[in-house]
Amino acid sequence: MAPTPDYDVIVAGGGMAGLITAASIGHYSKKAVRTLVIDRNREEEPGKKTNNGWTCGDATSKRSLDYLAEHAGIRYGEPELEHPVKGVYVYSPDRKSKVLFEGEGYLLNRKVLPRRQVADARKAGAELMFGSTAERLLSEDGRITGVTGRRADGSSFSFTAKVVVDATGSSSVLRRFLPIQSKIEKEIDPDDVVGTGRYILDFTPAADNTEYFDPDYCIIHLDQFIAPAGYAWIFAKGKTKVNIGLGVSKSGLDRRNKKFGLSDNLQSLIDKYLNDNPVIKDWSQPSDEANSGNTKGNWQVPVRRHNDCMVANGFALVGDAAWMPRPIDAGGISPSIYGGTILGKVVAEALEAGDTSEAGLWKYNVEYMGTHGYPMASFEVLRRYLQTVTNEQINYGMKHFLSEEDVVAITERKHPEFNRARFMNPGMWFRVLGQLQLARGLRYTVKKSAALVDVNLAYPSSPEGFGEWKTRLASELAETVQRFGPLGAAN
């Protein structure tokens, strides 16, 4: 008879995804599951992402928070919800066109929120071990059976469990050194990672210009010079408080520097973007307890579709460890909310059924794909395409090729159809001919994106169908990579 494991579930990583998963497990199991959360941070600083703080864009949608409330019984309020916004406006490089992207949402206080999430996890029955790092997975007979690691004082630990959840971030060593055979991808392509950084600032408005600051909306600026192969943002956290920053790909930044004979890095781009803002002046980094130690920082974000398989025997990925941030905007909060909530439910059900094998946990793959993940491969295609176009093409496309239907689709997190770029529309011929290559590229991304959505909505209901599905997905994506070329070779 096998010995009783130390825990039913071990969650490695006490950030947003890990803590939501732990709380969801407790919610769905009615606290019947023994869950341990292992976090490298001190208890006084839960959820801290880097030495620079709780670095993040801080924004998430109202719909994701409503999902958490409905499906896990967790409803956030003040002070973790710092500021409401009506939506996100995306501006063209020339600032002459804008599109409403996403609906209502909130700017979170990412330093305060983890304290609430720790309380939620404990209320749901989880035990937390701070100041400790999970370093390697234990395995036996082809399944994960626990973790080993070290505490802050250098002492080692080893715990066994029926399920281990990896929520340790995009560079997870647990995933990279997964010691059993599985369908999980272990490594990410460097071109599928962007460097991002931001400030949180108090300031005195020097002008009234909603292209550069709007207390009711988040603002995204597309500009291949300011944020090559990425975007810049100005997210209001109040009438005189802002989260301002940008993200770039390394290849995009190298390409831009070479073209213009410059030597900018991520931080110099952020500082220039801030200093050129005509509204945000006389700024300072807030020093109050809710913000100190979190006002300047940078981090790496995966921007590809989530891992095509997120489970193995006794093991699951969630959050950045599963590459969940949206490819088109690097947003990771909403995916972590959906992923953690769904995974918690599936783990609770698998434990009750006595089957924590790959097959027993497979429902997590299926439900996440059907709920939130199915458009992510299509957004990956759109991201790749946008990284190959110039500012002039972005200006032209946003002005002439976006229809009202496209705007609605974007707001609802659907892929735009770019109907105005259809060649059979005589009224658009002169515009299409003005940017024929752009029109063709947009139409290609629409067709390819629709095909990828169809592929993902046909995600296999059991592991047996994964190989055939994966071959179909890989074929669709390979054609896209070949058409758009390596990111470093884009013009």
Secondary structure by P-SEA (a helix, b strand, c coil): ccccccccbbbccccaaaaaaaaaaaaaaccccbbbbbbccccccccccccccccccccccaaaaaaaaaacccccccccccccccbbbbbcccccccccccccccccaaaaaaaaaaaaaaaabbbbbcccccccccccccccccccccccccbbbbbbccbbbcccccccccccccccccccccccccccbbbbccccccccccccccccccccbbbbbbccccccccbbbbbbcccccccccccccaaaaaaaaaaacccccaaaaaaaaaaaccccccccccccccccccccccccccccccccccccccccccccccccccccccccaaaaaaaaaaaaaaaaaaaaaccccccccaaaaaaaaaccccaaaaaaaaaaaaaaccaaaaaaaaaccccaaaaaaaaacccccccccccccccaaaaaaacaaaaaaaaaaaaaaaaaaaaaaaccccccaaaaaaaaaaaaaaaaaaaaccccccc
